[in-house]
Amino acid sequence: MNQLIETTTNEQGEIIVSGRELHEFLEVKTSYKDWFPRMVEYGFVDGIDFSSILSESSGGRPSKNHAIKIDMAKEISMIQRNEKGKQARQYFIEVEKHYKQQLPQYNSLELALKAALEHEQAIKEIKTDVDYLKGSMRIDSLQQQEIQQAAKQSIVQALGGKDSVAYQEISKKVFSAFWNEFKRYFQVPRYGDIPKIKHDEALRFISLWRPSTSLQMEIDQCNSQMAFG
């Protein structure tokens, strides 16, 4: 389709025409600044049917122009009651028809993009739910048993073995100190409340655990009795 008058679309996807270009095409003798206000008197509303813009004139000074919606452009063309007006109106009808023929394609692309974005959002929500479930699921009975056995082994080793004096005399105290520290670190009321995702971290905590300095001195003092006994 030959482009008699340049058309574009605004942010709302509406076809718009330059007022000055339409004025020039219609070969109106009256100056644009006088002609356009007269056209507006036919019932067109600023902000609805057209909007004012500034464009650079040949002299470098900004001149007033208008972005006219295509319905207004068709009516203005018809008002001229001459061959150029008839030609312009027919041209705008063809432009509008061509534009509408393209809409299904654009709508399909828009729907595909929307579907892709919704799919991506759904995946994010599912991932969020999965992460939440991972964070809220507690260790199972086998994992609890594994932690308990690992803790017992680490504590007994710190006491010097089951045959040590420290084990006989203060094992309860050391066990209590360990579990208090363990629960404080993981911020749980009991070790069975540890989230599944922290199971490996719990085993690492146990492997790295050592009695506090004062408790270690007490253990050493107990076990020194064996050496002198």
Residue pairs with C-beta under 8 A, 6 or more apart in sequence:
1 94
1 95
1 98
4 25
4 87
4 88
4 91
5 17
5 18
5 21
5 22
5 25
5 88
5 91
5 92
6 17
6 18
6 21
7 15
7 16
7 17
7 70
7 92
7 95
8 15
8 16
9 15
9 16
9 99
10 16
10 67
14 69
14 70
15 69
15 70
15 95
15 96
15 99
16 67
16 68
16 69
16 70
17 67
17 68
17 69
17 70
17 73
17 92
18 65
18 66
18 67
18 68
19 32
19 36
19 50
19 65
19 66
19 67
19 68
20 32
20 55
20 63
20 65
20 66
22 68
22 73
22 76
22 77
22 88
23 32
23 35
23 36
25 84
25 88
26 76
26 77
26 80
26 82
26 84
26 85
26 88
27 84
28 35
28 80
30 38
33 64
36 66
39 76
39 79
40 46
40 50
42 75
42 76
42 79
44 50
44 72
44 75
46 52
49 68
49 69
49 71
49 72
50 66
50 67
50 68
50 69
50 72
51 66
51 67
52 64
52 65
52 66
53 64
53 65
53 66
53 67
54 62
54 63
54 64
54 65
55 62
55 63
55 64
55 65
56 62
56 63
57 63
68 76
70 92
70 95
70 96
73 88
73 92
74 89
74 92
74 93
76 85
77 85
77 86
77 88
77 89
77 92
78 85
78 86
78 89
79 85
80 88
134 195
134 196
134 197
135 195
135 197
136 195
137 195
137 196
137 197
138 192
138 193
138 194
138 195
138 196
139 147
139 192
139 194
139 195
139 196
139 199
139 202
140 196
143 196
143 199
144 191
144 192
146 203
147 191
147 194
147 199
147 202
147 203
147 206
148 191
150 203
150 206
150 207
151 178
151 179
151 182
151 191
151 206
154 178
154 206
154 207
154 209
155 171
155 174
155 175
155 178
156 162
156 167
156 171
158 174
158 209
158 210
158 211
158 216
158 219
159 166
159 167
159 170
159 171
159 174
159 219
160 166
160 167
160 219
160 223
161 167
164 222
164 223
164 226
165 222
165 223
165 225
165 226
166 174
166 218
166 219
166 222
166 223
169 222
170 218
170 219
170 222
173 215
173 218
174 211
174 215
174 219
177 211
177 212
177 215
178 209
178 211
179 191
181 209
182 191
182 202
182 205
182 206
182 209
183 189
183 190
183 191
185 205
186 194
186 198
186 202
186 205
188 194
191 202
194 202
210 216
211 219
